[in-house]
């Protein structure tokens, strides 16, 4: 009999930007695009695009 996976597939991150999105979720409210890009770069070591930030804001209803 096979053992169950240690983490269910649904709890695993989806998409290539999940690390950047989780960094954006931790950013302070009301931050500018430049501040958000700097925050993501500081947390992940890689910046993110303004397009990703716009998508993140739209999905979170932050506009």
Secondary structure in CASP SS format (residue, H / E / C, confidence):
PFRMAT SS
TARGET T0000
AUTHOR 0000-0000-0000
METHOD secondary structure of the structure
MODEL  1
X C 1.00
X C 1.00
X C 1.00
X C 1.00
X C 1.00
X C 1.00
X C 1.00
X C 1.00
X H 1.00
X H 1.00
X H 1.00
X C 1.00
X C 1.00
X C 1.00
X C 1.00
X C 1.00
X C 1.00
X H 1.00
X H 1.00
X H 1.00
X H 1.00
X H 1.00
X H 1.00
X H 1.00
X H 1.00
X C 1.00
X C 1.00
X C 1.00
X C 1.00
X C 1.00
X C 1.00
X C 1.00
X H 1.00
X H 1.00
X H 1.00
X H 1.00
X H 1.00
X H 1.00
X H 1.00
X H 1.00
X H 1.00
X H 1.00
X H 1.00
X H 1.00
X C 1.00
X C 1.00
X C 1.00
X C 1.00
X C 1.00
X H 1.00
X H 1.00
X H 1.00
X H 1.00
X H 1.00
X H 1.00
X H 1.00
X H 1.00
X H 1.00
X H 1.00
X H 1.00
X C 1.00
X C 1.00
X C 1.00
END
